[in-house]
Amino acid sequence: MFLTISTTGSAQRPATDLGHLLHKHPEKAQAFSTSYGTAHVLYPEADAERCTAALLLEVDAVALVRRGKGKGRGGAPDAALAQYVNDRPYAASSLLAVALGSVFSSAMRGVCTARPELPGTPRPLRIEVPALPARGGADLVRRLFEPLGWTVTAEPVPLDTEFPEWGDSRYIRLTLLAAGLTLAEALRHLYVLLPVLDDAKHYWVSPDEVDKLLRVGDGWLAAHPERELITRRYLSHRWSLTRQANERLELVRLAEADDSEVEDLDNAVAPEAEADDEEKPTPLAVRRREAILGVLRASGAARVLDLGCGQGQLVQALLKDPAFTEIVGVDVSMRALTIASRRLKLDRMGERQASRVTLLQGSLAYTDKRLKGYDAAVLSEVIEHLDLPRLPALEYAVFGSARPRTVCVTTPNVEYNVRWESLPAGHARHGDHRFEWTREEFRGWARAVAERHGYAVEFLPVGPDDPEVGPPTQMAVFRLGTPKEAKAA
């Protein structure tokens, strides 16, 4: 198996920086042992203008059979001879992906201690794979790589050049070009998509492969148009793992959705001031945070969960009040958590202040023992991003398992949408909202949740409370162990 990675540069930005990124010196040829053979890294060319790193994997076909994966997809054994005479030493597959992850592990994580500024900088990249099995042909190759920013050349390899009438084989010669990607992004794309194109895994696919897929696919897989095909093939058509992966990726996609539409509407709660000296209206997002902070202070909570914390706006507001001694932000999206960390300046925060805040990756559709024992939890503009059949799972994870003493839930009031002239009739406030409830629908859901889990519930308006259609945001405050339901304010 063979793969090359090339880049170009200049005297000011030499192409040989590729050696720093890959942690492999261009003047050396290195060999690394893998589970299925030996991986060699060498540089056919290396100067300031152009540098190419080659990965050659020598597969031990006998060792592959002895490890129990000399079988076809689904576990059906091949013919005895086919276990030893096959394309595995020559065609890129999951074995090459494993070698990439092993030999270039630091590069794939975007780590470069010697030159920390390099990993985050996009650079021109050219990747060539001379023999790649592609079940689905060149069209599928383009559908997988082009949405990620690659220019794709996929040339089918004929079965026999002397007999063109025999047609093409299932192999292609692949060339990928990109100028706006980092090397780490490129390696993660290859790590996932090489075995997807081969539609085979040559090692046992265990449940932890789901976590690996989400980790390597962070930032690109959730929104990929061929996500379901990618997860199905990557996880060897194991239905339970594929379903789990797609559920978690859907939550990631919703969490990473652009909230610009919501922010635009939030800022349009009141009409624009007609004169420059008039006071500008307070954005609805700010009013929501102020209302949530008021509820939390009134509850006496010191240890607070922000469930679905997104980019950390509420966490930032909580940190300004010393009454909140422990603040935990939870989100399914690592990208959102990274942005939240930057917003909070965690890397520059003093030790005492930093000890008050923790950011955790986690899905609200699953119980999590890390979330137990807190005084309060907030679900601000979260529930409407889930499909209705997933709400019972979130309900149990929060109210049945974590069981904070106070839970604050906010969600849009769909009745108020008619007050926004910029919102077309019948449209939700955001394209990723799976539903938007009336006041009656929200109260019916909240009362049922409270009754099932031993909470009392109170309803509060957020924003101007229109006498006809109510407030733009509706809030439910759940309190554990109260004898009877509190009345609406």
C-alpha positions in Angstrom: 0.0 0.0 0.0 1.3 3.4 -0.9 0.2 7.0 -0.2 2.0 10.4 -0.8 1.4 13.8 0.8 2.9 16.8 -1.0 3.0 20.5 -0.3 4.6 23.6 -1.9 6.2 26.5 -0.2 8.7 29.4 -0.5 11.9 30.6 1.2 9.8 32.4 3.8 7.4 29.4 4.3 9.4 26.4 3.2 7.6 23.2 2.1 9.9 21.2 4.4 7.7 22.4 7.3 5.8 19.2 6.3 8.5 17.4 8.2 7.8 19.3 11.4 4.0 18.7 11.0 4.5 14.9 10.5 7.2 14.6 13.1 9.4 12.8 10.6 12.7 14.3 9.4 12.9 14.7 5.6 16.5 13.5 5.5 15.7 10.2 7.1 13.9 7.0 6.0 12.1 5.5 9.0 10.4 2.2 9.6 7.6 1.4 12.1 6.1 -1.9 13.2 2.3 -2.2 12.9 -0.1 -5.0 13.8 -0.1 -6.2 10.1 3.4 -5.4 8.8 5.9 -2.6 8.5 5.2 1.0 7.7 8.0 3.0 6.0 8.1 6.8 5.9 10.4 8.5 3.3 10.7 11.7 1.4 11.2 11.4 -2.4 11.6 15.1 -2.6 12.3 17.8 0.0 13.2 21.4 -0.6 11.8 24.9 0.1 9.6 24.8 -2.9 8.2 21.3 -2.8 8.2 18.5 -0.3 6.6 15.0 -0.5 6.2 12.5 2.2 5.5 8.9 1.3 3.9 6.2 3.5 4.6 2.6 2.3 2.9 -0.2 4.2 4.2 -3.7 3.7 1.4 -6.0 4.8 2.2 -9.5 6.1 -0.7 -11.4 4.5 0.0 -14.5 6.7 -0.2 -12.4 9.9 -3.4 -10.9 8.7 -5.0 -14.3 8.4 -3.6 -15.5 11.7 -5.1 -12.5 13.5 -8.5 -13.7 12.3 -9.5 -11.0 9.8 -8.7 -12.7 6.5 -12.4 -12.7 5.9 -14.9 -10.7 3.9 -17.4 -8.2 5.2 -19.9 -9.7 7.5 -17.5 -12.4 8.8 -18.1 -14.9 5.9 -14.8 -16.7 5.3 -13.1 -16.4 1.9 -11.8 -19.4 0.1 -8.7 -20.8 1.6 -6.4 -19.6 -1.2 -8.0 -16.1 -1.2 -6.9 -15.6 2.4 -3.3 -15.6 1.2 -3.7 -14.4 -2.4 -5.5 -11.1 -2.3 -5.2 -7.3 -2.8 -4.4 -6.5 0.8 -0.6 -5.8 0.3 -1.3 -3.4 -2.6 -4.7 -1.6 -2.3 -5.3 1.2 0.3 -7.8 0.0 3.0 -8.4 0.2 6.7 -4.9 -1.2 7.2 -3.4 1.9 5.7 -5.8 4.0 7.7 -4.5 2.3 10.9 -1.0 2.9 9.8 -1.8 6.6 9.2 -3.2 6.9 12.7 -0.3 5.2 14.3 2.7 6.7 12.4 1.2 10.2 12.1 -0.7 10.3 15.4 0.6 13.7 16.6 0.0 15.2 13.1 -3.6 13.9 13.1 -4.2 15.5 16.5 -2.7 18.8 15.3 0.2 18.8 17.7 3.6 20.2 16.9 5.6 21.1 19.9 8.6 22.5 18.0 6.5 24.8 15.8 3.1 25.2 17.5 2.0 27.8 14.9 2.1 25.3 12.1 -0.8 22.8 12.7 -3.5 25.4 12.6 -2.3 27.0 9.3 -3.9 25.7 6.1 -1.4 24.9 3.4 -1.6 23.6 -0.2 -1.9 19.8 -0.1 -1.8 17.1 -2.7 -2.5 13.5 -1.7 -2.1 10.6 -4.1 -3.2 7.0 -3.7 -2.3 4.9 -6.7 -4.6 1.9 -5.9 -7.7 2.5 -3.9 -10.7 0.1 -3.8 -13.9 2.1 -4.3 -17.1 0.2 -3.9 -19.4 2.8 -5.5 -16.9 4.0 -8.1 -15.5 7.4 -8.9 -18.8 9.1 -8.3 -18.9 8.0 -4.6 -15.3 9.2 -4.2 -16.3 12.6 -5.3 -19.4 12.6 -3.1 -17.2 11.8 -0.1 -14.3 14.2 -0.6 -15.7 17.2 -2.4 -17.9 18.4 0.4 -14.8 18.6 2.6 -13.0 21.1 0.3 -11.0 18.7 -1.9 -10.7 18.8 -5.7 -11.0 15.2 -6.7 -9.5 13.3 -9.6 -10.6 9.7 -9.5 -9.4 7.6 -12.5 -10.8 4.1 -12.8 -8.1 1.4 -13.2 -9.0 -0.9 -16.1 -9.1 -4.7 -15.5 -6.6 -5.1 -18.3 -5.1 -2.4 -20.6 -4.8 -4.9 -23.4 -8.5 -5.8 -23.3 -10.4 -2.6 -22.6 -13.6 -4.3 -23.4 -13.4 -6.0 -20.1 -14.2 -2.7 -18.5 -12.9 -1.1 -15.3 -11.9 -2.7 -12.0 -13.2 -1.6 -8.6 -9.9 0.3 -8.1 -9.2 3.9 -8.8 -6.1 6.2 -8.9 -7.0 9.0 -6.5 -5.5 12.5 -6.5 -6.8 15.1 -3.9 -6.0 18.8 -4.0 -6.8 21.4 -1.4 -5.6 24.8 -0.4 -7.8 25.6 2.6 -7.2 22.6 4.8 -4.8 21.9 7.5 -2.7 18.7 7.5 -4.5 17.4 10.6 -7.9 17.8 8.8 -6.6 16.0 5.7 -5.3 13.0 7.8 -8.6 12.7 9.6 -10.5 12.7 6.4 -8.3 9.9 5.0 -8.4 7.9 8.3 -12.2 7.6 8.1 -12.8 7.6 4.3 -10.2 5.0 3.2 -12.0 2.1 4.9 -15.4 3.5 3.9 -14.5 3.3 0.2 -13.1 -0.2 0.6 -16.3 -1.0 2.7 -14.3 -3.4 4.9 -12.6 -3.4 8.2 -9.7 -5.8 8.8 -9.9 -5.8 12.6 -12.7 -6.3 15.1 -15.1 -3.4 15.3 -15.9 -2.9 19.0 -18.3 -0.4 20.6 -15.4 2.0 21.3 -15.1 2.5 17.5 -18.1 4.9 17.8 -16.2 7.2 20.1 -13.1 7.0 17.8 -15.3 7.9 14.8 -16.8 10.9 16.5 -13.4 12.1 17.7 -11.7 11.8 14.3 -14.8 13.2 12.6 -15.2 16.2 14.9 -15.8 19.3 12.9 -16.8 17.7 9.6 -18.7 14.4 9.8 -21.9 15.6 11.5 -22.8 17.8 8.6 -21.5 15.6 5.8 -24.2 14.9 3.2 -23.1 11.2 3.1 -22.9 10.8 6.9 -25.2 7.8 7.1 -23.2 5.9 4.4 -20.0 6.8 6.1 -21.1 5.6 9.6 -22.6 2.4 8.2 -19.5 1.4 6.3 -17.0 2.6 8.9 -18.7 0.5 11.6 -18.9 -2.6 9.3 -22.7 -2.4 8.9 -23.2 -3.1 12.6 -26.7 -1.7 13.0 -26.6 -0.9 16.7 -23.3 0.9 16.5 -24.4 2.8 13.4 -27.6 3.9 15.0 -25.7 5.1 18.1 -23.2 7.0 16.0 -25.9 8.7 13.9 -27.9 9.8 17.0 -24.8 11.3 18.5 -23.7 13.0 15.3 -27.2 14.5 14.8 -26.9 16.1 18.2 -23.5 17.4 17.2 -24.9 18.8 14.0 -27.7 20.6 15.8 -25.3 22.0 18.4 -22.9 23.3 15.7 -25.7 24.9 13.6 -25.3 28.6 12.8 -27.4 30.5 15.3 -27.4 33.7 13.2 -31.1 33.5 12.5 -31.9 33.2 16.2 -29.7 36.1 17.1 -31.3 38.3 14.4 -34.7 37.5 15.8 -33.5 38.0 19.4 -32.3 41.5 18.5 -35.7 42.3 16.9 -37.9 41.9 20.0 -38.6 45.6 20.1 -38.8 48.0 17.2 -35.7 50.0 16.4 -35.3 53.3 18.1 -36.5 56.2 15.8 -34.0 58.7 17.3 -30.3 58.2 18.0 -30.8 59.3 21.6 -33.4 56.7 22.4 -32.3 53.7 24.4 -31.7 50.6 22.3 -33.8 47.5 23.2 -32.2 44.8 25.2 -31.6 41.6 23.0 -33.8 38.7 23.9 -30.7 36.5 24.4 -29.5 38.9 27.2 -33.0 38.9 28.7 -33.0 35.1 28.8 -29.6 35.0 30.6 -30.8 37.6 33.1 -34.0 35.7 33.8 -32.1 32.4 34.3 -29.6 34.1 36.6 -32.5 35.5 38.6 -34.0 32.0 39.0 -30.7 30.5 40.0 -30.0 33.2 42.6 -33.4 32.8 44.1 -33.0 29.1 44.4 -29.8 29.5 46.4 -27.9 27.2 44.0 -24.1 27.2 44.2 -23.3 24.2 41.9 -24.8 24.7 38.5 -25.0 22.6 35.3 -25.4 24.4 31.9 -26.7 21.6 29.8 -26.2 22.3 26.1 -23.9 25.2 27.0 -22.9 25.9 23.3 -20.3 28.6 23.1 -20.4 29.4 26.8 -22.3 32.7 27.0 -24.3 31.6 30.1 -21.2 30.0 31.7 -19.4 33.3 31.3 -22.3 35.2 33.0 -22.3 32.7 35.9 -18.6 33.1 36.5 -19.1 36.8 37.2 -21.2 36.0 40.3 -19.1 34.5 43.1 -22.3 32.9 44.6 -21.9 30.2 42.0 -19.0 28.2 43.3 -19.0 25.4 40.7 -20.1 25.7 37.1 -20.2 22.8 34.6 -20.9 23.4 30.9 -21.9 20.3 29.0 -22.2 20.1 25.2 -22.1 17.3 22.6 -19.9 19.4 20.3 -16.2 19.6 20.9 -16.1 22.5 18.5 -18.6 24.5 20.6 -16.6 23.6 23.8 -13.4 24.8 22.1 -15.0 28.1 21.3 -16.4 28.3 24.9 -12.9 27.7 26.3 -11.6 30.6 24.2 -14.4 32.9 25.1 -13.8 32.2 28.8 -10.0 32.4 28.3 -9.5 29.3 30.4 -5.8 29.1 29.5 -5.2 32.5 31.0 -7.6 32.3 33.9 -6.3 32.5 37.5 -6.1 29.2 39.4 -8.9 30.1 41.8 -11.3 31.2 39.1 -10.4 28.3 36.8 -11.3 25.8 39.6 -14.9 27.0 39.5 -15.6 26.0 35.9 -15.5 22.7 34.0 -16.4 22.0 30.4 -17.5 18.5 29.6 -18.4 16.7 26.3 -21.5 14.7 26.7 -24.9 13.8 25.1 -28.0 14.8 26.9 -29.8 11.8 25.5 -27.8 9.5 27.7 -27.5 9.2 31.5 -24.2 10.5 32.9 -23.0 9.9 36.4 -20.8 13.0 36.2 -24.0 15.2 36.3 -25.4 13.9 39.6 -25.5 15.9 42.8 -25.8 19.5 41.5 -28.0 22.2 42.9 -29.4 23.4 39.6 -29.4 22.7 35.9 -30.2 24.9 32.9 -31.6 23.8 29.5 -31.7 27.1 27.6 -33.0 26.9 24.1 -32.1 23.2 23.9 -35.1 21.0 23.8 -36.5 22.4 20.5 -33.3 21.1 18.7 -34.2 17.5 19.4 -36.6 15.3 17.5 -39.7 14.7 19.6 -39.1 11.0 20.0 -35.7 11.8 21.7 -37.3 14.0 24.4 -38.1 11.1 26.7 -34.4 10.1 26.8 -33.4 13.7 27.7 -36.1 13.9 30.3 -34.9 10.7 32.0 -31.2 11.7 31.8 -31.9 15.1 33.5 -34.9 14.6 35.7 -34.7 10.9 36.4 -31.0 10.3 36.7 -29.1 13.6 37.4 -32.0 15.0 39.5 -30.8 18.5 40.3 -32.9 20.3 42.9 -33.8 23.1 40.4 -34.1 22.8 36.6 -34.7 25.8 34.4 -35.9 25.2 30.9 -36.4 27.9 28.2 -37.8 27.4 24.7 -39.4 29.7 22.0 -43.1 30.5 22.2 -44.3 29.8 18.6 -47.4 32.0 19.2 -45.1 35.1 19.4 -43.6 34.4 15.9 -46.4 36.5 14.2 -44.8 39.6 15.9 -41.7 39.3 13.7 -42.3 40.8 10.3 -39.0 39.3 9.0 -40.1 35.7 9.8 -42.3 34.2 7.0 -45.6 32.7 8.2 -45.3 29.1 9.1 -41.5 29.2 9.5 -39.6 28.3 12.7 -37.2 30.8 14.2 -34.3 28.6 13.1 -33.8 26.0 10.5 -32.7 23.4 13.0 -35.7 23.7 15.3 -37.5 20.4 15.2 -40.6 21.9 16.8 -41.7 25.2 18.5 -44.4 24.9 21.1 -47.4 27.0 22.0 -47.7 28.0 25.6 -50.3 25.2 26.1 -48.1 22.6 24.5 -45.1 23.6 26.6 -47.0 23.6 29.8 -48.6 20.3 29.1 -45.1 18.7 28.5 -43.6 20.4 31.6 -46.4 19.4 33.9 -46.2 15.8 32.8 -42.4 15.7 33.3 -42.9 17.2 36.8 -45.5 14.7 37.8 -43.4 11.7 36.6 -40.3 12.8 38.5 -41.6 14.4 41.6 -41.0 18.1 40.8 -43.2 21.1 41.1 -43.2 23.5 38.1 -43.7 27.2 37.7 -44.0 29.1 34.4 -42.4 32.5 33.8 -42.3 34.9 30.7 -39.1 36.1 29.2 -39.2 39.2 27.1 -42.3 41.5 26.6 -45.4 39.6 27.6 -47.8 40.3 24.8 -51.5 40.2 26.0 -52.5 38.3 22.9 -49.7 35.9 22.0 -47.6 35.9 25.2 -43.8 36.3 25.6 -41.2 35.5 22.9 -39.5 33.0 25.2 -41.3 30.7 27.7 -39.6 29.4 30.8 -40.4 26.5 33.1 -38.8 26.3 36.6 -38.8 22.8 38.1 -38.2 22.4 41.9 -37.7 19.0 43.4 -39.7 17.9 46.4 -42.2 20.8 46.5 -45.5 19.6 47.8 -47.6 21.0 45.0 -47.2 22.7 41.7 -46.4 26.4 41.9 -48.8 28.7 40.0 -47.8 30.5 36.9 -46.5 34.0 37.5 
